[in-house]
Structure formats: C-alpha cells, structure tokens
Amino acid sequence: MVADAAHSSDMESLTASAEYRADATAFVEGQFDADELGRRTRTRARYGLS
C-alpha cells in the first residue's frame, strides 16, 4: 500500500514530506495501523504541517 502510494506520487511528480515518509516507514514496520497513519496525515494537512 505504501509503495503503491509512493509510486503514484512519483508518477505525478509529487514528493512526500520527510514527516510522511517517517510515518509511512513506521507503519510498514508495524508501529501503528493504517487508521493511525490516516489520522497523522490528516492532522498534518489540516494544520499546514506537511
């Protein structure tokens, strides 16, 4: 899922923030679930932190 999202972003010439990449890595390593990844991503976007 994370690799597909990264590939899709690359195809659109978009770059993920360092914060998102760190969260995605933590997700892949099993540190939290997809729901938490979504919460973290939405919170950053809402407050302009991405």
C-alpha positions as CSV (number, residue, x, y, z in Angstrom):
1,M,0.0,0.0,0.0
2,V,2.8,2.5,0.9
3,A,4.9,1.5,-2.1
4,D,1.9,2.0,-4.4
5,A,1.2,5.4,-2.9
6,A,4.8,6.4,-3.3
7,H,4.8,5.2,-6.9
8,S,1.6,7.1,-7.7
9,S,3.1,10.3,-6.2
10,D,6.2,9.9,-8.3
11,M,4.2,9.5,-11.4
12,E,2.5,12.8,-10.7
13,S,5.9,14.5,-9.9
14,L,4.9,14.9,-6.3
15,T,7.2,14.5,-3.3
16,A,6.2,13.3,0.1
17,S,7.4,15.2,3.1
18,A,10.0,13.8,5.4
19,E,7.4,13.6,8.1
20,Y,5.1,11.5,6.0
21,R,7.9,9.2,4.9
22,A,8.9,8.7,8.5
23,D,5.2,7.9,9.4
24,A,5.0,5.5,6.4
25,T,8.1,3.7,7.5
26,A,6.8,3.3,11.0
27,F,3.5,2.0,9.6
28,V,5.4,-0.6,7.4
29,E,7.4,-1.6,10.5
30,G,4.2,-2.3,12.4
31,Q,4.5,0.5,14.9
32,F,0.8,1.6,14.2
33,D,-2.1,0.7,12.0
34,A,-3.5,2.2,8.8
35,D,-6.1,4.2,10.8
36,E,-3.4,5.9,12.8
37,L,-1.4,6.6,9.6
38,G,-4.5,8.3,8.2
39,R,-5.1,10.3,11.4
40,R,-1.5,11.5,11.3
41,T,-1.7,12.5,7.6
42,R,-5.0,14.4,8.0
43,T,-3.8,16.2,11.1
44,R,-0.7,17.5,9.4
45,A,-2.6,18.6,6.3
46,R,-5.2,20.4,8.4
47,Y,-2.6,22.5,10.2
48,G,-0.4,23.0,7.2
49,L,2.5,20.9,8.7
50,S,3.1,18.8,5.6
